[in-house]
Amino acid sequence: MKPLVDLPSHSLEGLTVYVVPPIATLRETTVVGVRPGPKGPLFELDGVADIATARSVCGTTLIARRGDLPVGFEDIEPDAIGLEVIDENRGTIGIVGDVIVTGANDVWVVEGAFGQVLIPVIDDVIISIDEDERIARIALLPGLIDGD
C-alpha cells in the first residue's frame, strides 16, 4: 500500500474502502489490519484471502467516504477528480481525470479541448477552487499547452 496522504495507518483498521477500478470479486471491503512493511504499510483487507485476489488488487486505488475517516482527517485536501478547469485567458481547458502525486506538488491530468494538459498545482497557477460548483480557475503558465 502506498498512501497518498500522510496519515497514521493503524487508525484505518475497520474502515470501509472501495476498490477503484472495481475488480470482479471485490468492490467494497474493510481494512482488517495494518502493519509496517519494508516499502510502506501492509494492509489486510477482508475478502483478500488468496494470492490471486491480492494480485488483482495491486495497482488499484482504495478510496473511503470522507465521513467514514477517523477523527483528525477533516483537513485532507479536497478531491480534484472531476473538477472543471477554466483558464483566465483560454476558457474551459477540460476536466481533471487524474492526479499525479509528486514530491514537490501534485499535477492535475486534464482532458479536454486541448487534449491532455498537465497542470501543476502551485500558487502561481491555481487561482481558486470552488468545491460546491466543482470548478477550478487557473492561470496557465506558458508552454503547458501544445503550440504555445
Secondary structure as UniProt FT lines:
FT   HELIX           9..12
FT   TURN            13..14
FT   STRAND          16..23
FT   TURN            24..25
FT   STRAND          26..35
FT   TURN            38..39
FT   STRAND          42..45
FT   TURN            46..47
FT   HELIX           51..57
FT   TURN            58..59
FT   STRAND          61..63
FT   HELIX           66..68
FT   TURN            71..72
FT   TURN            74..75
FT   TURN            81..82
FT   STRAND          84..87
FT   TURN            88..90
FT   STRAND          91..100
FT   STRAND          107..112
FT   TURN            113..114
FT   STRAND          115..120
FT   TURN            123..125
FT   STRAND          126..130
FT   TURN            131..134
FT   STRAND          135..138
FT   TURN            142..143
FT   TURN            146..147
//
